[in-house]
Amino acid sequence: MDIENLLSNNAKSMRRSQIRDLLSVATRPEIISFAGGFPNPQTFPMEELKPIMQEVLDKEGKAALQYGSTEGVVALREEISKLYKREENLDVPVKNILITTASQQALDLISRIFINPGDVVVCGLPSYLGALQSFWSYQGQPYGLRHNRGLDEACNVLCATGKKPKFLYSIPDFQNPSGETMTLEEREYAVEVAEKYDLLIVEDTPYKNIRFSGERVPSMYSMAPDRVVMLGTFSKTFVPGFRLGWVVAPDNIIDKLIVAKQSADLCTPAFSQLVAARYLASGAYDRNLKKTCEMYKRKKDIMIKSFEEFMPDGVKWTNPDGGLFLFLKLPKQYDTRELFDIAIKENVAFVTGEAFHCDGSGKHTMRLNFSFASDEQIVEGVKRLANAIRTLYARYA
């Protein structure tokens, strides 16, 4: 049966994830993969979770295995509120926290309640592919900016042409894919622009707590809580398999998100929420996060040192203070899609940078993950990637 005439316009607007497609190739056992956004399994607190899971079943088994509220388990929302107080001295009321099935669902719900076909969303060049997919799936039009300093001019032009943005989307800390972090001045400027044009800001913070050097920068939410929707997740700092994320937003937005979530999945599983709540309350989360940051710093440093030793001339890279990713740039005449095919033959994988550029640019860029591979694999993988780049260079010599 030909279903094309049956599909909705939203379905026709959906785009496949280039990352997921690449991972189907990159997971072959002989390949060293820098492609995925996977936390390192050594950070998963399995031994600490075993007694907590048993305790949840023993003491809260009926509630843990039953449907839960759409808003989320109160105990977990309380722990998240405490987390913000502890880490940022930020008062976030429990009623303004909605638990989601990871932050990807939060992006989908936000797109669902705000985006009409043709609506503009201002984002970075590059920007997180999962967010772009959500915007496209609701027929939104991402408008990419390479530099934050052009935000005022861009909003002015868009408003003058009848395309006032619905919101600004940003990953201010250790951005995926670039690894870069917005300065305090850049955040204050973004808030000023949002206030000038009466715009919402969606502040996505999956990596904020994976900081291993430098000073923490205040969130935009702390500057304008009535104008900022802040997203968080435990997928990068705890266990991705639990699929636990959350939204912090003003009352009127939280209410709309709750209604949207009710039609999406009714509720996020209560068992994983109760386990997470007890884990956070025990203090183990903070201890494990410290070890995670130490591990990721070591791995990032190994990758940077390997770049310095093995990469050919013309290759540039970011050097993040946290997160899971860094970004490589080749001279602009080279295409990393062509490089990917060469790299696979060298048994190393990455994600092409074009996937993160809503305007189709960035063909000479690539994203590398440093958290997942072993220390030895990082060194060997960089050697293989450097060889692949030299092979690409030779084709154009």
C-alpha positions as a printed NumPy array, in Angstrom:
array([[ 0.   ,  0.   ,  0.   ],
       [ 1.254,  3.475, -0.875],
       [ 0.914,  5.514,  2.329],
       [ 2.264,  8.816,  0.992],
       [-1.222, 10.25 ,  0.507],
       [-2.127,  9.211,  4.059],
       [ 0.815, 10.805,  5.837],
       [ 0.362, 14.056,  7.737],
       [ 2.36 , 17.115,  6.811],
       [ 4.19 , 16.741, 10.118],
       [ 5.246, 13.213,  9.195],
       [ 6.455, 14.412,  5.815],
       [ 8.495, 17.1  ,  7.563],
       [10.368, 14.591,  9.743],
       [14.034, 14.032,  8.974],
       [16.11 , 10.982,  9.746],
       [18.886, 11.296, 12.297],
       [22.195, 11.156, 10.46 ],
       [23.802, 10.209, 13.761],
       [21.596,  7.143, 14.217],
       [22.199,  6.107, 10.625],
       [25.949,  6.485, 11.07 ],
       [25.88 ,  4.48 , 14.292],
       [24.557,  1.466, 12.39 ],
       [27.914,  1.444, 10.588],
       [30.061,  2.696, 13.442],
       [29.108, -0.075, 15.896],
       [31.026, -2.793, 14.083],
       [33.469, -4.294, 16.628],
       [36.599, -3.458, 14.626],
       [35.719,  0.243, 14.46 ],
       [36.825,  2.773, 17.065],
       [33.835,  5.057, 17.29 ],
       [33.911,  8.718, 18.254],
       [30.423,  9.062, 16.753],
       [27.884,  8.491, 19.519],
       [27.034, 10.732, 22.448],
       [27.412,  7.85 , 24.871],
       [28.476,  8.32 , 28.484],
       [31.151,  5.869, 29.56 ],
       [29.62 ,  2.707, 31.104],
       [32.28 ,  2.821, 33.824],
       [30.389,  5.813, 35.235],
       [27.185,  3.799, 35.714],
       [26.78 ,  3.217, 39.497],
       [25.503, -0.335, 39.189],
       [26.622, -1.62 , 42.593],
       [25.142,  1.386, 44.393],
       [21.882,  1.062, 42.481],
       [21.27 , -2.591, 43.336],
       [20.304, -2.047, 47.008],
       [18.396,  1.129, 46.139],
       [16.315, -0.726, 43.555],
       [15.569, -3.469, 46.058],
       [14.648, -0.875, 48.675],
       [12.255,  0.828, 46.264],
       [10.56 , -2.493, 45.526],
       [10.384, -3.405, 49.199],
       [ 9.066, -0.08 , 50.473],
       [ 7.333,  1.506, 47.477],
       [ 6.751, -1.434, 45.168],
       [ 3.084, -0.779, 44.447],
       [ 3.681,  2.871, 43.578],
       [ 6.885,  2.085, 41.68 ],
       [ 5.156, -0.4  , 39.368],
       [ 1.947,  1.574, 38.912],
       [ 1.077,  4.478, 36.623],
       [ 2.342,  7.756, 38.019],
       [ 1.359, 11.395, 37.755],
       [ 2.107, 13.251, 34.549],
       [ 4.045, 15.9  , 36.488],
       [ 6.416, 13.268, 37.856],
       [ 7.24 , 11.754, 41.232],
       [ 7.323, 14.491, 43.865],
       [10.406, 13.038, 45.578],
       [12.462, 13.324, 42.4  ],
       [11.244, 16.828, 41.651],
       [12.221, 17.814, 45.2  ],
       [15.717, 16.4  , 44.685],
       [16.09 , 18.291, 41.411],
       [15.023, 21.483, 43.183],
       [17.677, 20.823, 45.843],
       [20.229, 20.183, 43.105],
       [19.684, 23.654, 41.668],
       [19.917, 25.186, 45.138],
       [23.12 , 23.295, 45.902],
       [24.874, 23.935, 42.609],
       [23.626, 27.387, 41.584],
       [21.969, 28.758, 44.727],
       [18.878, 28.889, 42.523],
       [15.367, 28.616, 43.964],
       [13.298, 26.427, 41.64 ],
       [ 9.834, 25.576, 43.018],
       [ 8.841, 21.919, 42.734],
       [ 5.604, 22.928, 41.009],
       [ 7.633, 24.409, 38.159],
       [ 9.44 , 21.127, 37.416],
       [ 7.988, 18.59 , 34.989],
       [ 9.65 , 15.181, 34.636],
       [ 9.967, 14.033, 31.019],
       [11.114, 10.903, 29.263],
       [14.603, 12.371, 28.793],
       [15.145, 15.887, 27.493],
       [14.426, 14.766, 23.945],
       [10.769, 14.463, 24.904],
       [10.966, 17.931, 26.426],
       [12.159, 19.293, 23.076],
       [ 9.286, 17.537, 21.324],
       [ 6.706, 18.872, 23.786],
       [ 8.05 , 22.41 , 23.516],
       [ 7.917, 22.193, 19.742],
       [ 4.396, 20.82 , 19.923],
       [ 2.979, 23.629, 22.049],
       [ 4.804, 26.542, 20.4  ],
       [ 5.542, 25.811, 16.745],
       [ 3.052, 26.304, 13.93 ],
       [ 3.998, 25.463, 10.33 ],
       [ 6.452, 28.056,  9.08 ],
       [ 7.371, 29.438, 12.507],
       [10.997, 30.479, 12.964],
       [13.243, 29.234, 15.76 ],
       [16.618, 30.937, 16.16 ],
       [19.438, 28.536, 17.005],
       [23.176, 28.188, 16.642],
       [25.289, 27.155, 13.69 ],
       [25.987, 24.384, 14.565],
       [23.247, 23.153, 16.915],
       [21.989, 19.916, 18.467],
       [20.553, 17.651, 15.776],
       [17.818, 16.241, 18.042],
       [16.455, 19.733, 18.609],
       [16.525, 20.512, 14.887],
       [14.636, 17.273, 14.228],
       [11.927, 18.319, 16.694],
       [11.577, 21.754, 15.099],
       [11.402, 20.291, 11.591],
       [ 8.907, 17.612, 12.611],
       [ 6.39 , 20.353, 13.512],
       [ 7.214, 22.217, 10.288],
       [ 9.277, 24.853, 12.05 ],
       [12.065, 26.734, 10.313],
       [15.353, 26.805, 12.258],
       [17.324, 29.99 , 11.593],
       [20.986, 29.479, 12.38 ],
       [23.491, 32.007, 13.67 ],
       [27.241, 31.47 , 13.81 ],
       [27.854, 34.198, 16.36 ],
       [25.747, 35.267, 19.309],
       [26.648, 38.898, 18.635],
       [24.457, 38.88 , 15.52 ],
       [21.322, 37.967, 17.476],
       [19.858, 41.471, 17.745],
       [20.259, 42.194, 14.039],
       [18.84 , 38.795, 13.061],
       [15.755, 39.24 , 15.249],
       [15.257, 42.751, 13.907],
       [15.335, 41.51 , 10.303],
       [13.057, 38.546, 11.042],
       [10.499, 40.717, 12.843],
       [10.589, 43.333, 10.064],
       [ 9.763, 40.639,  7.496],
       [ 6.87 , 39.198,  9.511],
       [ 8.801, 36.183, 10.788],
       [ 9.17 , 36.998, 14.458],
       [10.867, 33.991, 16.089],
       [ 8.836, 31.826, 18.44 ],
       [11.864, 31.289, 20.657],
       [15.653, 31.242, 20.883],
       [17.194, 27.801, 21.361],
       [20.58 , 27.484, 23.018],
       [22.874, 24.927, 24.659],
       [24.996, 27.405, 26.602],
       [27.307, 24.953, 28.4  ],
       [29.684, 22.68 , 26.427],
       [27.436, 22.797, 23.424],
       [26.607, 19.747, 21.351],
       [28.37 , 19.549, 18.916],
       [30.973, 22.298, 19.327],
       [31.849, 21.887, 23.01 ],
       [31.835, 25.679, 23.374],
       [30.37 , 27.59 , 26.321],
       [28.615, 30.948, 26.27 ],
       [30.224, 33.627, 28.408],
       [28.3  , 35.52 , 31.051],
       [28.212, 38.545, 28.742],
       [26.795, 36.463, 25.881],
       [24.05 , 35.099, 28.119],
       [23.14 , 38.545, 29.394],
       [23.047, 39.802, 25.812],
       [20.732, 36.938, 24.722],
       [18.353, 37.755, 27.597],
       [18.402, 41.452, 26.65 ],
       [17.541, 40.617, 23.038],
       [14.751, 38.264, 24.14 ],
       [13.297, 41.021, 26.324],
       [13.626, 43.598, 23.534],
       [11.639, 41.482, 21.072],
       [ 9.454, 39.713, 23.685],
       [10.831, 36.25 , 22.913],
       [11.065, 33.016, 24.863],
       [14.443, 31.339, 25.452],
       [14.781, 27.552, 25.545],
       [17.944, 26.833, 27.544],
       [19.059, 23.226, 27.076],
       [21.526, 22.138, 29.799],
       [22.356, 18.417, 29.443],
       [26.097, 18.913, 30.025],
       [26.139, 21.794, 32.503],
       [27.27 , 19.674, 35.443],
       [30.004, 17.882, 33.498],
       [32.457, 20.723, 34.041],
       [36.05 , 19.709, 34.655],
       [37.8  , 23.082, 34.404],
       [36.915, 26.769, 34.552],
       [34.216, 28.531, 36.518],
       [30.485, 27.791, 36.401],
       [28.519, 30.44 , 34.494],
       [25.046, 31.47 , 35.735],
       [22.121, 30.132, 33.738],
       [19.921, 32.379, 31.642],
       [17.023, 31.019, 33.688],
       [18.557, 32.651, 36.771],
       [18.525, 35.972, 34.882],
       [14.973, 35.801, 33.536],
       [12.91 , 32.934, 35.026],
       [ 9.673, 34.273, 33.525],
       [11.136, 34.188, 30.008],
       [13.332, 31.071, 30.04 ],
       [12.371, 27.409, 29.751],
       [15.259, 25.322, 31.087],
       [15.787, 21.664, 30.197],
       [17.803, 19.143, 32.189],
       [18.562, 15.45 , 32.03 ],
       [20.233, 12.627, 33.949],
       [21.159, 10.843, 30.709],
       [24.709, 12.241, 30.706],
       [25.377, 12.431, 34.449],
       [23.61 ,  9.347, 35.848],
       [22.295,  6.572, 33.565],
       [20.952,  7.165, 30.052],
       [18.845,  4.012, 30.117],
       [16.5  ,  5.463, 32.739],
       [15.519,  8.183, 30.216],
       [14.962, 10.805, 32.887],
       [14.81 , 14.472, 31.967],
       [12.923, 17.519, 33.131],
       [11.66 , 20.977, 32.255],
       [11.78 , 24.048, 34.49 ],
       [ 9.345, 26.709, 33.324],
       [ 6.802, 29.317, 34.487],
       [ 3.383, 28.085, 35.648],
       [ 1.527, 28.853, 32.427],
       [ 4.066, 26.999, 30.266],
       [ 4.358, 24.016, 32.616],
       [ 0.573, 23.621, 32.486],
       [ 0.585, 23.444, 28.671],
       [ 3.499, 20.999, 28.701],
       [ 1.665, 18.735, 31.155],
       [-1.364, 18.593, 28.857],
       [ 0.878, 17.853, 25.877],
       [ 2.674, 15.087, 27.787],
       [-0.612, 13.489, 28.787],
       [-1.346, 12.779, 25.14 ],
       [ 2.23 , 11.648, 24.487],
       [ 2.934,  9.023, 27.151],
       [ 0.724,  9.812, 30.171],
       [ 3.701,  9.652, 32.527],
       [ 7.395,  8.849, 32.815],
       [ 7.994,  5.448, 34.513],
       [ 7.69 ,  5.809, 38.282],
       [10.22 ,  3.084, 39.138],
       [13.201,  4.854, 37.57 ],
       [12.104,  8.146, 39.129],
       [11.893,  6.655, 42.62 ],
       [15.291,  4.995, 42.226],
       [16.825,  8.255, 41.021],
       [15.273, 10.192, 43.905],
       [16.751,  7.859, 46.508],
       [20.108,  7.85 , 44.716],
       [20.289, 11.649, 44.738],
       [19.16 , 11.853, 48.373],
       [21.938,  9.451, 49.42 ],
       [24.673, 11.808, 48.216],
       [25.995,  9.188, 45.804],
       [25.08 , 11.288, 42.767],
       [27.464, 14.094, 43.716],
       [30.275, 11.655, 44.489],
       [29.859,  9.779, 41.233],
       [29.621, 12.985, 39.196],
       [32.982, 14.13 , 40.579],
       [34.583, 10.867, 39.403],
       [32.868, 11.182, 36.028],
       [34.255, 14.675, 35.488],
       [37.75 , 13.496, 36.403],
       [37.52 , 10.639, 33.902],
       [36.207, 12.806, 31.084],
       [38.873, 15.447, 31.656],
       [41.56 , 12.786, 31.335],
       [40.014, 11.459, 28.142],
       [39.623, 14.913, 26.629],
       [43.231, 15.747, 27.446],
       [44.399, 12.503, 25.828],
       [42.444, 13.316, 22.682],
       [43.8  , 16.878, 22.496],
       [47.374, 15.648, 23.021],
       [46.864, 13.042, 20.288],
       [45.592, 15.747, 17.912],
       [48.691, 17.8  , 18.585],
       [50.902, 14.811, 17.878],
       [49.241, 13.199, 14.868],
       [46.948, 15.62 , 13.009],
       [48.168, 17.04 ,  9.689],
       [48.379, 20.767,  9.017],
       [45.145, 22.672,  8.547],
       [43.079, 20.776, 11.123],
       [41.642, 22.874, 13.965],
       [39.692, 21.829, 17.027],
       [37.878, 23.141, 20.076],
       [39.167, 22.44 , 23.587],
       [36.11 , 22.359, 25.881],
       [36.035, 22.792, 29.654],
       [33.426, 20.059, 30.013],
       [30.81 , 17.941, 28.293],
       [31.306, 14.998, 25.974],
       [32.26 , 16.494, 22.603],
       [34.71 , 18.568, 20.671],
       [34.561, 19.874, 17.111],
       [37.117, 19.533, 14.335],
       [37.406, 21.724, 11.265],
       [39.271, 20.922,  8.064],
       [40.174, 23.559,  5.494],
       [36.912, 24.611,  3.837],
       [37.569, 22.883,  0.495],
       [37.249, 19.427,  2.105],
       [34.023, 17.516,  2.773],
       [33.813, 15.313,  5.866],
       [31.16 , 13.154,  4.208],
       [33.873, 12.033,  1.805],
       [36.251, 11.706,  4.744],
       [33.777,  9.48 ,  6.594],
       [33.933,  6.825,  3.879],
       [37.732,  6.881,  4.044],
       [37.7  ,  6.793,  7.844],
       [35.443,  3.739,  7.959],
       [38.026,  1.891,  5.862],
       [40.556,  2.959,  8.5  ],
       [38.164,  1.551, 11.137],
       [37.375,  4.849, 12.86 ],
       [34.093,  6.789, 12.921],
       [32.836, 10.29 , 13.697],
       [29.741, 12.388, 12.928],
       [29.837, 14.748,  9.976],
       [29.341, 18.368, 11.004],
       [26.826, 19.154,  8.286],
       [24.216, 17.229, 10.302],
       [24.277, 19.983, 12.944],
       [23.906, 22.918, 10.546],
       [20.287, 23.753,  9.743],
       [21.35 , 25.626,  6.596],
       [23.361, 22.766,  5.092],
       [26.73 , 24.38 ,  5.79 ],
       [29.551, 22.949,  7.888],
       [30.606, 20.367,  5.321],
       [34.243, 20.712,  6.412],
       [33.473, 20.004, 10.094],
       [32.998, 16.942, 12.298],
       [32.009, 16.076, 15.865],
       [34.046, 13.727, 18.016],
       [32.985, 12.188, 21.331],
       [35.755, 11.632, 23.877],
       [33.785, 10.096, 26.756],
       [33.08 ,  6.59 , 25.473],
       [36.271,  5.106, 24.019],
       [39.039,  3.72 , 26.21 ],
       [42.189,  5.786, 26.668],
       [44.093,  3.465, 24.334],
       [41.34 ,  3.572, 21.727],
       [41.385,  7.377, 21.77 ],
       [45.072,  7.458, 20.821],
       [44.721,  4.763, 18.172],
       [41.486,  6.261, 16.836],
       [43.074,  9.689, 16.411],
       [45.986,  8.065, 14.541],
       [43.522,  6.371, 12.188],
       [41.541,  9.569, 11.686],
       [44.729, 11.514, 10.947],
       [45.67 ,  8.915,  8.332],
       [42.212,  9.227,  6.778],
       [42.565, 13.022,  6.607],
       [45.942, 12.671,  4.903],
       [44.345, 10.344,  2.359],
       [41.628, 12.951,  1.729],
       [44.245, 15.668,  1.335],
       [46.105, 13.53 , -1.215],
       [43.008, 13.287, -3.392],
       [43.04 , 17.054, -3.82 ],
       [46.806, 17.446, -4.213]])
